[in-house]
Amino acid sequence: MASFVIEGGHRLHGEIFPQGAKNEVLQIICATLLTSEEVLVQNIPDILDVNNLIQLMRDMGVTVAKVGVNAYSFKAEKVDLAYLESDEFLKKCSSLRGSVMLIGPMVARFGKAMISKPGGDKIGRRRLDTHIVGIQKLGAEFLYNAEREVFEMKGGQLYGASMLLDEASVTGTANIVMAAVLAKGRTTIYNAACEPYLQQLCKMLNRMGAKISGISSNLLTIEGVDELKGTEHTVLPDMIEVGSFIGMAAMTQSEITIKNVSYDNLGIIPDSFRRLGIKLEQRGDDIFVPAQETYQIESFIDGSIMTIADAPWPGLTPDLLSVLLVVATQAKGSVLIHQKMFESRLFFVDKLIDMGAQIILCDPHRAVVIGHNHGFKLRGGHMTSPDIRAGIALLIAAMSADGISRIHNIEQIDRGYQDIEGRLNAIGARITRI
């Protein structure tokens, strides 16, 4: 198990480029199974979750080639269907959350799919009902083998259907869309997720010959086609990493420029940091964060305490609440962080409290943060990363703290952030991987 040793208190300065979006690329790679032709994908981040999915595709018989810096080609001409029922395949699925998005493409093109219970972050219940019920409505049969903990879906020809999703699940919507593009007839998906990454998936599928309308709305209409062709696709920059860098600049009182952020696809993220009093400027497609000695949390118009909560897009992504929470520890004022989606994502705050942060954990979903206004620095400590986003939040805290900190289980951070210590050390951080 690897660890980071962080010498806190160093200011950052310079330019940093966000990686390709993890949450987009996992969908895009799975979608390459929908065609036997070559699909070229650019701006793929070199991170653990993505690399594991690429290797899984190779094991499945997909021809994968690295064709440039962060660029891969995928050709799913000869998929080994027998391998998909093997214990080895199922074991790999169990450690990779993104493997759940193999269901839609596999059922649509090959008439069956089998995966084990997918793994990923331990952040609370992450049910798959939306995925399964949606594909069932297209005509697939669902079976669950309790002894092997295996999900199996079977279907011959899928047929379009009208459905109202019980939740606007991003991966659930992606799975259903990927199944519906090869179904006969029309599919309508109401209460569909409309995150930029889901929009990117739909646009790529349309370039491959799909007929999807309503992109960027919560009502998608899909006219099924007989087959899809190859295409090229470029992954967006990772909005979570952009937000993480804004938080790092504020906590370390640093001046940095975040390059090529695809600002129009950041939604409410910049304004969420502004609500904490953080200044940032859009400069073309870059974000400039000036050095600030202090930043003050806003109140609502009626004077009540600011509440920052996650919500389906175009609301605030839940992946950034951990970062916003840790940034608030050094703000002037107080804020209520309300994590609605996952019941275990705030459990890392005990580490911040040990570092000197003033946080009241109200329940599994809500925490009140009372900011230090940089009048009292966090102190270094030893901690363990429970998930990707908590891991980066703890890293931000350690970078701003007095003294030396050590973060264990940084493989969790590696799952979502490419060479994070190398890129941060290049602009002034002091992070050593042990």
C-alpha positions as a Markdown table, in Angstrom:
| # | Residue | x | y | z |
|---|---|---|---|---|
| 1 | Met | 0.0 | 0.0 | 0.0 |
| 2 | Ala | 1.5 | 3.4 | -1.1 |
| 3 | Ser | 1.4 | 6.6 | 0.9 |
| 4 | Phe | 1.9 | 10.3 | 0.3 |
| 5 | Val | 4.1 | 12.3 | 2.6 |
| 6 | Ile | 3.1 | 16.0 | 2.3 |
| 7 | Glu | 5.1 | 19.0 | 3.6 |
| 8 | Gly | 2.4 | 21.6 | 4.2 |
| 9 | Gly | 2.5 | 25.4 | 4.0 |
| 10 | His | 3.9 | 25.8 | 0.5 |
| 11 | Arg | 2.2 | 28.2 | -2.0 |
| 12 | Leu | 1.6 | 27.1 | -5.5 |
| 13 | His | 2.3 | 29.2 | -8.6 |
| 14 | Gly | 2.0 | 28.6 | -12.3 |
| 15 | Glu | -0.2 | 26.8 | -14.8 |
| 16 | Ile | -1.8 | 23.4 | -14.5 |
| 17 | Phe | -3.7 | 21.4 | -17.1 |
| 18 | Pro | -6.7 | 19.2 | -16.0 |
| 19 | Gln | -6.7 | 15.6 | -17.3 |
| 20 | Gly | -9.4 | 14.0 | -19.4 |
| 21 | Ala | -12.7 | 13.3 | -17.5 |
| 22 | Lys | -12.7 | 10.0 | -15.7 |
| 23 | Asn | -16.5 | 9.8 | -15.5 |
| 24 | Glu | -16.8 | 10.4 | -19.3 |
| 25 | Val | -14.1 | 8.1 | -20.5 |
| 26 | Leu | -15.5 | 5.1 | -18.7 |
| 27 | Gln | -18.8 | 5.5 | -20.6 |
| 28 | Ile | -17.0 | 6.1 | -23.9 |
| 29 | Ile | -14.8 | 3.0 | -23.7 |
| 30 | Cys | -17.8 | 0.8 | -22.9 |
| 31 | Ala | -19.6 | 2.3 | -25.9 |
| 32 | Thr | -16.9 | 1.2 | -28.3 |
| 33 | Leu | -18.4 | -2.3 | -27.9 |
| 34 | Leu | -21.4 | -1.2 | -29.9 |
| 35 | Thr | -19.6 | -1.4 | -33.2 |
| 36 | Ser | -17.1 | -3.8 | -34.9 |
| 37 | Glu | -15.3 | -0.8 | -36.5 |
| 38 | Glu | -12.5 | 1.2 | -35.0 |
| 39 | Val | -13.1 | 4.0 | -32.5 |
| 40 | Leu | -10.3 | 6.4 | -31.7 |
| 41 | Val | -10.5 | 8.2 | -28.3 |
| 42 | Gln | -8.3 | 11.2 | -27.4 |
| 43 | Asn | -7.5 | 12.7 | -24.0 |
| 44 | Ile | -7.8 | 9.5 | -22.0 |
| 45 | Pro | -6.4 | 10.0 | -18.5 |
| 46 | Asp | -3.7 | 7.6 | -17.3 |
| 47 | Ile | -5.5 | 6.6 | -14.1 |
| 48 | Leu | -6.1 | 3.3 | -12.4 |
| 49 | Asp | -9.8 | 2.9 | -13.0 |
| 50 | Val | -9.4 | 3.7 | -16.7 |
| 51 | Asn | -6.4 | 1.5 | -17.2 |
| 52 | Asn | -8.2 | -1.4 | -15.5 |
| 53 | Leu | -11.1 | -1.0 | -17.9 |
| 54 | Ile | -8.8 | -0.8 | -20.9 |
| 55 | Gln | -7.2 | -4.0 | -19.8 |
| 56 | Leu | -10.6 | -5.6 | -19.3 |
| 57 | Met | -11.5 | -4.7 | -22.8 |
| 58 | Arg | -8.3 | -6.4 | -24.1 |
| 59 | Asp | -9.1 | -9.5 | -22.1 |
| 60 | Met | -12.6 | -9.5 | -23.7 |
| 61 | Gly | -11.0 | -9.7 | -27.1 |
| 62 | Val | -11.2 | -6.1 | -28.1 |
| 63 | Thr | -8.2 | -4.9 | -30.1 |
| 64 | Val | -6.8 | -2.0 | -28.2 |
| 65 | Ala | -3.8 | 0.1 | -29.4 |
| 66 | Lys | -2.1 | 3.2 | -27.9 |
| 67 | Val | -1.8 | 5.5 | -30.8 |
| 68 | Gly | -0.5 | 8.7 | -29.2 |
| 69 | Val | -0.2 | 10.5 | -25.9 |
| 70 | Asn | -3.4 | 9.7 | -24.0 |
| 71 | Ala | -5.0 | 8.4 | -27.3 |
| 72 | Tyr | -6.2 | 4.8 | -27.8 |
| 73 | Ser | -8.0 | 3.0 | -30.6 |
| 74 | Phe | -10.6 | 0.3 | -29.8 |
| 75 | Lys | -11.9 | -2.3 | -32.3 |
| 76 | Ala | -14.5 | -4.7 | -30.9 |
| 77 | Glu | -14.6 | -6.9 | -34.0 |
| 78 | Lys | -14.1 | -10.3 | -32.2 |
| 79 | Val | -15.4 | -10.3 | -28.7 |
| 80 | Asp | -14.8 | -13.5 | -26.7 |
| 81 | Leu | -18.3 | -14.1 | -25.4 |
| 82 | Ala | -17.2 | -17.3 | -23.5 |
| 83 | Tyr | -14.7 | -15.2 | -21.5 |
| 84 | Leu | -17.6 | -13.0 | -20.3 |
| 85 | Glu | -18.9 | -15.9 | -18.3 |
| 86 | Ser | -15.6 | -16.8 | -16.7 |
| 87 | Asp | -14.7 | -16.4 | -13.0 |
| 88 | Glu | -11.7 | -14.3 | -14.0 |
| 89 | Phe | -13.9 | -11.8 | -15.9 |
| 90 | Leu | -16.4 | -11.6 | -13.1 |
| 91 | Lys | -13.7 | -11.1 | -10.5 |
| 92 | Lys | -12.3 | -8.1 | -12.4 |
| 93 | Cys | -15.8 | -6.6 | -12.7 |
| 94 | Ser | -16.2 | -6.8 | -9.0 |
| 95 | Ser | -13.3 | -4.4 | -8.4 |
| 96 | Leu | -14.3 | -1.9 | -11.1 |
| 97 | Arg | -17.4 | 0.3 | -10.8 |
| 98 | Gly | -17.3 | 1.3 | -14.4 |
| 99 | Ser | -17.8 | -2.3 | -15.5 |
| 100 | Val | -21.6 | -1.9 | -14.9 |
| 101 | Met | -21.8 | 0.1 | -18.2 |
| 102 | Leu | -20.8 | -3.0 | -20.2 |
| 103 | Ile | -24.4 | -4.3 | -19.7 |
| 104 | Gly | -26.1 | -2.0 | -22.2 |
| 105 | Pro | -23.7 | -2.4 | -25.1 |
| 106 | Met | -23.4 | -6.2 | -24.6 |
| 107 | Val | -27.1 | -6.8 | -24.4 |
| 108 | Ala | -27.7 | -4.6 | -27.4 |
| 109 | Arg | -25.1 | -6.1 | -29.7 |
| 110 | Phe | -24.6 | -9.6 | -28.5 |
| 111 | Gly | -27.9 | -10.4 | -26.7 |
| 112 | Lys | -26.5 | -11.1 | -23.3 |
| 113 | Ala | -24.4 | -9.6 | -20.5 |
| 114 | Met | -23.0 | -11.0 | -17.3 |
| 115 | Ile | -21.2 | -9.0 | -14.6 |
| 116 | Ser | -20.6 | -9.4 | -10.9 |
| 117 | Lys | -21.6 | -6.8 | -8.3 |
| 118 | Pro | -19.4 | -3.9 | -9.4 |
| 119 | Gly | -16.9 | -2.3 | -6.9 |
| 120 | Gly | -15.7 | 1.2 | -6.6 |
| 121 | Asp | -15.8 | 3.8 | -3.7 |
| 122 | Lys | -17.2 | 2.8 | -0.4 |
| 123 | Ile | -19.4 | 5.8 | -0.1 |
| 124 | Gly | -22.8 | 4.2 | 0.7 |
| 125 | Arg | -25.5 | 2.4 | -1.2 |
| 126 | Arg | -25.2 | 2.6 | -5.0 |
| 127 | Arg | -28.1 | 0.6 | -6.3 |
| 128 | Leu | -28.4 | -0.7 | -9.9 |
| 129 | Asp | -32.2 | -0.7 | -10.2 |
| 130 | Thr | -32.3 | 2.1 | -12.7 |
| 131 | His | -29.9 | 0.3 | -15.0 |
| 132 | Ile | -31.6 | -3.1 | -14.8 |
| 133 | Val | -35.3 | -1.9 | -15.0 |
| 134 | Gly | -34.5 | 0.4 | -17.9 |
| 135 | Ile | -33.0 | -2.4 | -20.0 |
| 136 | Gln | -35.7 | -4.7 | -18.9 |
| 137 | Lys | -38.2 | -2.3 | -20.4 |
| 138 | Leu | -36.4 | -2.7 | -23.8 |
| 139 | Gly | -37.2 | -6.4 | -23.6 |
| 140 | Ala | -34.2 | -8.0 | -21.8 |
| 141 | Glu | -34.6 | -10.6 | -19.1 |
| 142 | Phe | -32.9 | -10.1 | -15.8 |
| 143 | Leu | -31.5 | -12.9 | -13.7 |
| 144 | Tyr | -29.5 | -12.7 | -10.4 |
| 145 | Asn | -27.4 | -15.6 | -9.2 |
| 146 | Ala | -27.2 | -15.0 | -5.4 |
| 147 | Glu | -24.6 | -17.7 | -4.9 |
| 148 | Arg | -22.1 | -16.1 | -7.3 |
| 149 | Glu | -23.4 | -12.6 | -6.9 |
| 150 | Val | -23.7 | -12.3 | -10.6 |
| 151 | Phe | -26.1 | -10.1 | -12.6 |
| 152 | Glu | -27.2 | -11.6 | -16.0 |
| 153 | Met | -29.3 | -10.0 | -18.7 |
| 154 | Lys | -30.5 | -11.8 | -21.8 |
| 155 | Gly | -32.3 | -10.5 | -24.8 |
| 156 | Gly | -32.7 | -11.2 | -28.4 |
| 157 | Gln | -33.9 | -8.2 | -30.4 |
| 158 | Leu | -34.5 | -5.2 | -28.1 |
| 159 | Tyr | -37.5 | -3.0 | -28.8 |
| 160 | Gly | -38.0 | 0.7 | -28.1 |
| 161 | Ala | -40.0 | 1.7 | -25.0 |
| 162 | Ser | -41.2 | 4.8 | -23.1 |
| 163 | Met | -39.8 | 5.0 | -19.6 |
| 164 | Leu | -39.6 | 7.4 | -16.7 |
| 165 | Leu | -36.5 | 6.8 | -14.7 |
| 166 | Asp | -36.9 | 6.6 | -10.9 |
| 167 | Glu | -33.7 | 8.7 | -10.5 |
| 168 | Ala | -31.6 | 10.7 | -12.9 |
| 169 | Ser | -28.7 | 8.3 | -12.7 |
| 170 | Val | -25.8 | 9.2 | -15.0 |
| 171 | Thr | -24.5 | 5.7 | -15.4 |
| 172 | Gly | -28.0 | 4.3 | -15.5 |
| 173 | Thr | -29.0 | 6.7 | -18.3 |
| 174 | Ala | -25.8 | 5.9 | -20.2 |
| 175 | Asn | -26.5 | 2.1 | -20.0 |
| 176 | Ile | -30.0 | 2.5 | -21.2 |
| 177 | Val | -29.0 | 4.8 | -24.0 |
| 178 | Met | -26.3 | 2.4 | -25.2 |
| 179 | Ala | -28.9 | -0.4 | -25.2 |
| 180 | Ala | -31.6 | 1.6 | -26.9 |
| 181 | Val | -29.5 | 2.9 | -29.9 |
| 182 | Leu | -29.7 | -0.7 | -31.4 |
| 183 | Ala | -33.3 | -1.4 | -30.4 |
| 184 | Lys | -36.0 | -1.5 | -33.0 |
| 185 | Gly | -38.3 | 1.5 | -32.8 |
| 186 | Arg | -38.4 | 4.6 | -30.6 |
| 187 | Thr | -37.3 | 4.9 | -27.0 |
| 188 | Thr | -38.1 | 7.9 | -24.8 |
| 189 | Ile | -36.2 | 8.4 | -21.5 |
| 190 | Tyr | -37.8 | 10.9 | -19.2 |
| 191 | Asn | -35.9 | 12.1 | -16.1 |
| 192 | Ala | -32.7 | 11.2 | -17.9 |
| 193 | Ala | -29.4 | 12.5 | -16.6 |
| 194 | Cys | -28.0 | 15.4 | -18.7 |
| 195 | Glu | -24.5 | 15.9 | -17.4 |
| 196 | Pro | -21.9 | 17.1 | -20.0 |
| 197 | Tyr | -20.3 | 13.6 | -19.9 |
| 198 | Leu | -23.7 | 12.0 | -20.9 |
| 199 | Gln | -24.1 | 14.7 | -23.6 |
| 200 | Gln | -20.6 | 13.7 | -24.9 |
| 201 | Leu | -21.6 | 10.0 | -25.0 |
| 202 | Cys | -24.8 | 10.9 | -27.0 |
| 203 | Lys | -22.9 | 13.1 | -29.4 |
| 204 | Met | -20.4 | 10.3 | -30.0 |
| 205 | Leu | -23.1 | 7.8 | -30.6 |
| 206 | Asn | -24.8 | 10.1 | -33.1 |
| 207 | Arg | -21.5 | 10.4 | -35.0 |
| 208 | Met | -21.5 | 6.6 | -35.1 |
| 209 | Gly | -24.9 | 6.6 | -36.7 |
| 210 | Ala | -27.3 | 6.6 | -33.8 |
| 211 | Lys | -30.3 | 8.9 | -33.8 |
| 212 | Ile | -30.6 | 10.6 | -30.4 |
| 213 | Ser | -32.4 | 13.9 | -29.9 |
| 214 | Gly | -33.0 | 16.0 | -26.8 |
| 215 | Ile | -29.3 | 15.9 | -25.9 |
| 216 | Ser | -28.6 | 18.2 | -22.9 |
| 217 | Ser | -32.2 | 17.9 | -21.7 |
| 218 | Asn | -33.9 | 15.4 | -19.3 |
| 219 | Leu | -36.0 | 13.9 | -22.1 |
| 220 | Leu | -34.1 | 11.8 | -24.6 |
| 221 | Thr | -35.6 | 10.4 | -27.7 |
| 222 | Ile | -33.8 | 7.5 | -29.5 |
| 223 | Glu | -34.7 | 6.1 | -32.9 |
| 224 | Gly | -33.1 | 2.6 | -33.1 |
| 225 | Val | -30.7 | 1.8 | -35.9 |
| 226 | Asp | -29.4 | -1.6 | -37.2 |
| 227 | Glu | -25.7 | -0.9 | -36.7 |
| 228 | Leu | -23.2 | 1.7 | -35.7 |
| 229 | Lys | -19.9 | 2.6 | -37.4 |
| 230 | Gly | -16.5 | 3.8 | -36.1 |
| 231 | Thr | -15.7 | 7.4 | -35.2 |
| 232 | Glu | -13.2 | 9.7 | -33.3 |
| 233 | His | -13.9 | 11.3 | -30.0 |
| 234 | Thr | -12.1 | 13.7 | -27.6 |
| 235 | Val | -12.8 | 13.5 | -23.9 |
| 236 | Leu | -13.7 | 16.7 | -22.0 |
| 237 | Pro | -11.3 | 18.0 | -19.3 |
| 238 | Asp | -12.3 | 16.7 | -15.9 |
| 239 | Met | -14.5 | 19.2 | -14.1 |
| 240 | Ile | -13.8 | 17.5 | -10.7 |
| 241 | Glu | -10.1 | 18.1 | -11.1 |
| 242 | Val | -10.8 | 21.7 | -12.2 |
| 243 | Gly | -12.7 | 22.2 | -8.9 |
| 244 | Ser | -10.0 | 20.4 | -6.9 |
| 245 | Phe | -7.4 | 22.8 | -8.3 |
| 246 | Ile | -9.5 | 25.9 | -7.4 |
| 247 | Gly | -9.8 | 24.5 | -3.9 |
| 248 | Met | -6.1 | 23.9 | -3.6 |
| 249 | Ala | -5.3 | 27.5 | -4.7 |
| 250 | Ala | -7.7 | 28.9 | -2.1 |
| 251 | Met | -6.5 | 26.7 | 0.8 |
| 252 | Thr | -2.8 | 27.4 | 0.1 |
| 253 | Gln | -3.4 | 31.1 | -0.7 |
| 254 | Ser | -1.9 | 30.6 | -4.1 |
| 255 | Glu | -2.1 | 32.1 | -7.5 |
| 256 | Ile | -2.6 | 29.6 | -10.3 |
| 257 | Thr | -4.0 | 29.3 | -13.8 |
| 258 | Ile | -6.0 | 26.2 | -14.7 |
| 259 | Lys | -5.7 | 25.8 | -18.5 |
| 260 | Asn | -8.2 | 24.6 | -21.1 |
| 261 | Val | -11.1 | 23.8 | -18.7 |
| 262 | Ser | -14.0 | 23.8 | -21.2 |
| 263 | Tyr | -15.6 | 26.6 | -19.1 |
| 264 | Asp | -19.0 | 26.3 | -20.8 |
| 265 | Asn | -19.3 | 22.7 | -19.4 |
| 266 | Leu | -18.5 | 23.6 | -15.8 |
| 267 | Gly | -22.1 | 24.6 | -15.0 |
| 268 | Ile | -22.6 | 25.9 | -11.5 |
| 269 | Ile | -19.1 | 24.8 | -10.2 |
| 270 | Pro | -17.3 | 28.2 | -10.5 |
| 271 | Asp | -20.2 | 30.0 | -8.8 |
| 272 | Ser | -20.2 | 27.4 | -6.0 |
| 273 | Phe | -16.6 | 28.4 | -5.1 |
| 274 | Arg | -17.5 | 32.1 | -5.4 |
| 275 | Arg | -20.2 | 31.4 | -2.8 |
| 276 | Leu | -17.4 | 30.5 | -0.4 |
| 277 | Gly | -15.8 | 33.9 | -1.2 |
| 278 | Ile | -13.1 | 32.6 | -3.6 |
| 279 | Lys | -12.2 | 34.9 | -6.5 |
| 280 | Leu | -11.7 | 33.4 | -9.9 |
| 281 | Glu | -11.7 | 34.8 | -13.4 |
| 282 | Gln | -12.5 | 33.2 | -16.7 |
| 283 | Arg | -9.8 | 34.1 | -19.2 |
| 284 | Gly | -10.8 | 32.6 | -22.5 |
| 285 | Asp | -11.0 | 28.9 | -21.8 |
| 286 | Asp | -8.8 | 29.2 | -18.7 |
| 287 | Ile | -9.5 | 29.9 | -15.0 |
| 288 | Phe | -7.2 | 32.3 | -13.1 |
| 289 | Val | -7.3 | 32.0 | -9.3 |
| 290 | Pro | -5.5 | 35.0 | -7.6 |
| 291 | Ala | -3.8 | 34.6 | -4.3 |
| 292 | Gln | -6.2 | 35.5 | -1.4 |
| 293 | Glu | -5.2 | 36.0 | 2.2 |
| 294 | Thr | -8.9 | 35.5 | 3.2 |
| 295 | Tyr | -12.2 | 34.5 | 1.7 |
| 296 | Gln | -15.6 | 35.0 | 3.2 |
| 297 | Ile | -18.6 | 32.7 | 2.9 |
| 298 | Glu | -21.8 | 34.4 | 1.6 |
| 299 | Ser | -25.1 | 34.3 | 3.4 |
| 300 | Phe | -28.4 | 33.8 | 1.7 |
| 301 | Ile | -30.4 | 37.0 | 0.9 |
| 302 | Asp | -32.5 | 36.6 | 4.1 |
| 303 | Gly | -29.3 | 36.4 | 6.2 |
| 304 | Ser | -29.6 | 32.6 | 6.8 |
| 305 | Ile | -26.5 | 30.3 | 6.8 |
| 306 | Met | -25.3 | 29.3 | 3.4 |
| 307 | Thr | -26.2 | 25.8 | 2.4 |
| 308 | Ile | -24.3 | 24.0 | -0.4 |
| 309 | Ala | -25.9 | 20.8 | -1.6 |
| 310 | Asp | -25.5 | 18.4 | -4.5 |
| 311 | Ala | -28.2 | 17.9 | -7.1 |
| 312 | Pro | -28.7 | 16.3 | -10.5 |
| 313 | Trp | -27.2 | 18.4 | -13.3 |
| 314 | Pro | -27.3 | 21.3 | -13.9 |
| 315 | Gly | -27.1 | 21.2 | -10.1 |
| 316 | Leu | -23.8 | 20.8 | -8.2 |
| 317 | Thr | -22.0 | 17.5 | -8.8 |
| 318 | Pro | -21.7 | 15.4 | -5.5 |
| 319 | Asp | -18.1 | 14.6 | -6.4 |
| 320 | Leu | -17.0 | 18.1 | -5.4 |
| 321 | Leu | -18.7 | 18.4 | -2.0 |
| 322 | Ser | -15.7 | 16.9 | -0.3 |
| 323 | Val | -13.5 | 19.6 | -1.8 |
| 324 | Leu | -15.9 | 22.4 | -1.0 |
| 325 | Leu | -16.1 | 21.1 | 2.6 |
| 326 | Val | -12.4 | 21.2 | 3.2 |
| 327 | Val | -12.0 | 24.6 | 1.5 |
| 328 | Ala | -14.7 | 26.0 | 3.9 |
| 329 | Thr | -12.5 | 25.1 | 6.9 |
| 330 | Gln | -10.3 | 28.1 | 6.2 |
| 331 | Ala | -13.0 | 30.5 | 5.1 |
| 332 | Lys | -14.5 | 33.3 | 7.1 |
| 333 | Gly | -18.0 | 32.3 | 8.2 |
| 334 | Ser | -20.0 | 29.1 | 8.3 |
| 335 | Val | -21.7 | 26.8 | 5.8 |
| 336 | Leu | -23.9 | 23.7 | 5.8 |
| 337 | Ile | -22.7 | 21.0 | 3.5 |
| 338 | His | -25.6 | 18.7 | 2.5 |
| 339 | Gln | -24.5 | 15.5 | 0.7 |
| 340 | Lys | -27.9 | 14.2 | -0.4 |
| 341 | Met | -26.8 | 11.3 | -2.6 |
| 342 | Phe | -24.4 | 9.1 | -0.6 |
| 343 | Glu | -24.7 | 8.3 | 3.1 |
| 344 | Ser | -21.1 | 7.6 | 3.8 |
| 345 | Arg | -19.3 | 10.3 | 1.9 |
| 346 | Leu | -18.9 | 12.7 | 4.8 |
| 347 | Phe | -17.3 | 10.2 | 7.1 |
| 348 | Phe | -13.8 | 11.4 | 6.3 |
| 349 | Val | -14.5 | 14.6 | 8.3 |
| 350 | Asp | -13.2 | 13.0 | 11.5 |
| 351 | Lys | -9.7 | 13.2 | 9.9 |
| 352 | Leu | -10.2 | 17.0 | 9.3 |
| 353 | Ile | -11.4 | 17.4 | 12.9 |
| 354 | Asp | -8.2 | 15.7 | 14.1 |
| 355 | Met | -6.3 | 18.3 | 12.0 |
| 356 | Gly | -8.0 | 21.1 | 13.9 |
| 357 | Ala | -11.0 | 21.8 | 11.6 |
| 358 | Gln | -14.2 | 23.0 | 13.3 |
| 359 | Ile | -16.9 | 20.7 | 11.8 |
| 360 | Ile | -20.1 | 19.4 | 13.3 |
| 361 | Leu | -21.2 | 16.2 | 11.6 |
| 362 | Cys | -25.0 | 16.5 | 12.0 |
| 363 | Asp | -25.8 | 13.1 | 10.5 |
| 364 | Pro | -24.5 | 10.9 | 7.6 |
| 365 | His | -25.6 | 13.6 | 5.0 |
| 366 | Arg | -25.0 | 17.0 | 6.7 |
| 367 | Ala | -22.0 | 18.8 | 8.1 |
| 368 | Val | -21.7 | 22.3 | 9.5 |
| 369 | Val | -18.2 | 23.9 | 8.8 |
| 370 | Ile | -17.1 | 26.8 | 10.9 |
| 371 | Gly | -14.2 | 28.5 | 9.1 |
| 372 | His | -10.9 | 29.5 | 10.6 |
| 373 | Asn | -10.4 | 32.5 | 8.3 |
| 374 | His | -6.8 | 31.4 | 7.9 |
| 375 | Gly | -6.3 | 32.6 | 11.5 |
| 376 | Phe | -5.5 | 29.0 | 12.6 |
| 377 | Lys | -3.9 | 26.6 | 10.3 |
| 378 | Leu | -4.7 | 22.9 | 10.2 |
| 379 | Arg | -2.0 | 20.7 | 11.7 |
| 380 | Gly | -0.4 | 17.8 | 9.9 |
| 381 | Gly | -1.5 | 14.3 | 10.7 |
| 382 | His | -1.7 | 10.7 | 9.6 |
| 383 | Met | -4.8 | 9.6 | 7.7 |
| 384 | Thr | -6.2 | 7.1 | 5.3 |
| 385 | Ser | -8.1 | 7.8 | 2.1 |
| 386 | Pro | -11.5 | 6.1 | 2.1 |
| 387 | Asp | -12.4 | 7.0 | -1.5 |
| 388 | Ile | -11.2 | 9.1 | -4.5 |
| 389 | Arg | -12.9 | 12.4 | -3.6 |
| 390 | Ala | -12.2 | 12.3 | 0.1 |
| 391 | Gly | -8.6 | 11.4 | -0.8 |
| 392 | Ile | -8.1 | 14.6 | -2.8 |
| 393 | Ala | -9.8 | 16.6 | -0.1 |
| 394 | Leu | -7.4 | 15.2 | 2.5 |
| 395 | Leu | -4.5 | 16.0 | 0.2 |
| 396 | Ile | -5.7 | 19.6 | -0.1 |
| 397 | Ala | -6.0 | 19.8 | 3.7 |
| 398 | Ala | -2.4 | 18.4 | 4.1 |
| 399 | Met | -1.0 | 20.9 | 1.5 |
| 400 | Ser | -2.4 | 23.8 | 3.6 |
| 401 | Ala | -1.5 | 22.4 | 7.0 |
| 402 | Asp | 1.4 | 23.2 | 9.3 |
| 403 | Gly | 3.9 | 20.3 | 9.4 |
| 404 | Ile | 4.1 | 17.0 | 7.8 |
| 405 | Ser | 1.2 | 14.8 | 6.9 |
| 406 | Arg | 1.0 | 11.2 | 5.7 |
| 407 | Ile | -1.9 | 9.9 | 3.6 |
| 408 | His | -2.2 | 6.1 | 3.3 |
| 409 | Asn | -4.2 | 4.1 | 0.7 |
| 410 | Ile | -3.4 | 6.6 | -2.0 |
| 411 | Glu | -4.4 | 4.0 | -4.6 |
| 412 | Gln | -7.8 | 5.4 | -4.1 |
| 413 | Ile | -6.5 | 8.8 | -5.3 |
| 414 | Asp | -4.7 | 7.2 | -8.2 |
| 415 | Arg | -8.0 | 5.8 | -9.4 |
| 416 | Gly | -9.1 | 9.3 | -10.3 |
| 417 | Tyr | -6.1 | 11.6 | -10.6 |
| 418 | Gln | -3.2 | 11.2 | -13.0 |
| 419 | Asp | 0.3 | 11.7 | -11.6 |
| 420 | Ile | -1.2 | 14.2 | -9.1 |
| 421 | Glu | 2.0 | 14.6 | -7.1 |
| 422 | Gly | 4.1 | 15.2 | -10.2 |
| 423 | Arg | 1.8 | 17.9 | -11.5 |
| 424 | Leu | 1.4 | 19.6 | -8.2 |
| 425 | Asn | 5.1 | 19.4 | -7.3 |
| 426 | Ala | 5.8 | 21.2 | -10.6 |
| 427 | Ile | 4.0 | 24.3 | -9.4 |
| 428 | Gly | 5.4 | 24.3 | -5.9 |
| 429 | Ala | 3.9 | 21.5 | -3.8 |
| 430 | Arg | 6.0 | 19.2 | -1.6 |
| 431 | Ile | 4.5 | 15.7 | -2.0 |
| 432 | Thr | 6.5 | 12.5 | -1.9 |
| 433 | Arg | 5.2 | 9.1 | -2.8 |
| 434 | Ile | 6.3 | 6.3 | -0.5 |
